[in-house]
Amino acid sequence: MSVQAWTYLFVFLSFSLYIGIAIWSRASSTKEFYVAGGGVTPLANGMATAADWMSAASFISMAGLISFLGRDGTFYLMGWTGGYVLLALLLAPYLRKFGKFTVPDFIGDRYYSQTARLIAVFCAISVSFVYVCGQMQGAGIVFSRFLEVDFTTGVLIGMTIVFFYAVLGGMKGITYTQVAQYCVLIFAFMVPAIFISIMMTGQAVPQIGFGSELTEAYGGGYLLDRLDGLSEQLGFATYTEGQRSTQDVFFITAALMFGTAGLPHVIIRFFTVPSVRDARKSAGYALVFIAILYTTAPAVAAFARTNLINTVSNAEYVSMPEWFSKWEDTGLITFDDKNNDGIIQYVGDPETNELNVNRDIMVLANPEIAELPAWVIALVVAGALAAALSTAAGLLLVISTSVAHDMLKRTFMPDITEKQELACARGSIFVAVLIAGYYGINAPAYVAQVVAFAFGLAAASFFPAIVLGIFQKRMNKEGAIAGMVVGFTFTAAYIIYFKIINPAADSADNWFFGISPEGIGSLGTVANLVVALTVARFTPEPPATVQEIVENIRLPGEAIPR
């Protein structure tokens, strides 16, 4: 069977499974739609959380960025994994004990303010939209290559599938669909990694192969030494040495950490389990499940980069294998024969370089470059789609709950019936899918970079408000509102200016203190904290009842009765 035939088979089987689960677990109440009825087991929730959190950025783009950035790309690994540990240990159990469905719910009640709730709703919707655009972009890349349709059609297919099971099942359907998607995506990521590790280093464990010697067929020597040598020979930056400034790496890592700890679609997962204890257990399970992929990604990046250089550098264009022409058809690989000699000059000098490779294709193209069996290549496609669509579904649910529950039910339409609220939630998903699809087609950067912007916005808006809401009794509504507005506005303005208004100025020479748009969220977090604490100092204390709730949140026990 051809790669395309295997792809159609795997995509059909996996999508049939997802849709079947959505029909089986159709949500019939708002509680089932928002938090899966609160009865998910810790193990299942751990798998669902891992799938929800490991998006197209983790599966498709992260290893691709590391393969081109080398050591600099590891801030994605450090920031995202460190942030999840921060969320699991510092925030999730306390938020679960507070007993609310959503982050805006927590902020509205903790800061006893409808204004704070609405600002949180706006931030949640904005963060989720930016994030889901990256997932639609990832789905479009996968479909455009392996179903051989254009990129726009690929995004539309992804929109249709995720809309169906998100609307039908709500959090209940999404949770059990994500359990299946985690199994698919982790199997799809590990199988080719193991195959390639054995081929290149003789080691079956990719994490060990990453630090091992290459086989004679690949020239011998240690993998990273070989990659450094190839990079220097072609004029690229040395793979194991960083090119970004230390402060930019620090700020990007911090923004990703704080953003992870403030992501609404991850936080809401801890409300789907029966108790605070189960929330802690599911956080531990999720960390293990996430670590499997994240410890493998650096090895996949190094394997992919080495194979790419060995395959395309100084190769005759007419003799390139079929995968090359297939990716050329998508526009994600371009060859410009500047000297008309028919030889691919893949070098670091932009004046003479003739090959441009989109970093988001590296994980997907890696099995093809390594000439793995067709079924392995198709398996990666199914895994990439599982990663993109699982996170997209969780994000769409955040948008729908923010609109239907936090904005309508809790603010503007308190008398709305449960049936009407459910209809509004499903309608808001439809609108959100359309908007996300548009910006997925017209994305401003690579998938992981787009997702990094979402993390920066979450860091600058939610993280300080949540941390101060849990650990600072004196924090009041005035401080929280001022902090969220300043942090979010500053971060959003910086990203919009360099990525949309004036992308030509997007360079270290023009960045504020040398901080890139991917890292500016950490400075927005600091601004939020400083403003919030300053304003709170000169405004009235929260009511005694609110201060008592803050005290009780940190005590052992279950949800606070209110």
ABEGO torsion letter per residue (X at the ends): XBAAAAAAAAAAAAAAAAAAAAAAABBABAAAAAAGGGABBAAAAAAAAAAAABBAAAAAAAAAAAAAAEAAAAAAAAAAAAAAAAAAAAAAAAAAAAGBABAAAAAAAAAGBAAAAAAAAAAAAAAAAAAAAAAAAAAAAAAAAAAGBBAAAAAAAAAAAAAAAAAAAEAAAAAAAAAAAAAAAAAAAAAAAAAAAAAAAGBABAAAAAABBBBAAAGEEBAAAAAAAAAAAAGBBBAABBABBAAAAAAAAAAAAAAAAABAAAAAAAAABABAAAAAAAAAAAAAAAAAAAAAAAAAAAAAAAAAAAAABGBBAAABBAAAAAAAAAGABBBBBAAGAGBBBBBABAAABABBBBAAAAAAAAAAAAGBBAAAAAAAAAAAAAAAAAAAAAAAAAAAAAAAAAAAAAAABAABBAAAAAAAAAAAAAAAAAAAAAAAAABABBAAAAAAAAAAAAAAAAAAAAAAAAABAABBAAAAAAAAAAAAAAAAAAAAAAAAABAAABBAAABBGGBBAAAAAAAAAAAAAAAAAAAAAABBBBBAAAAAAAAAAABBEBBBBX
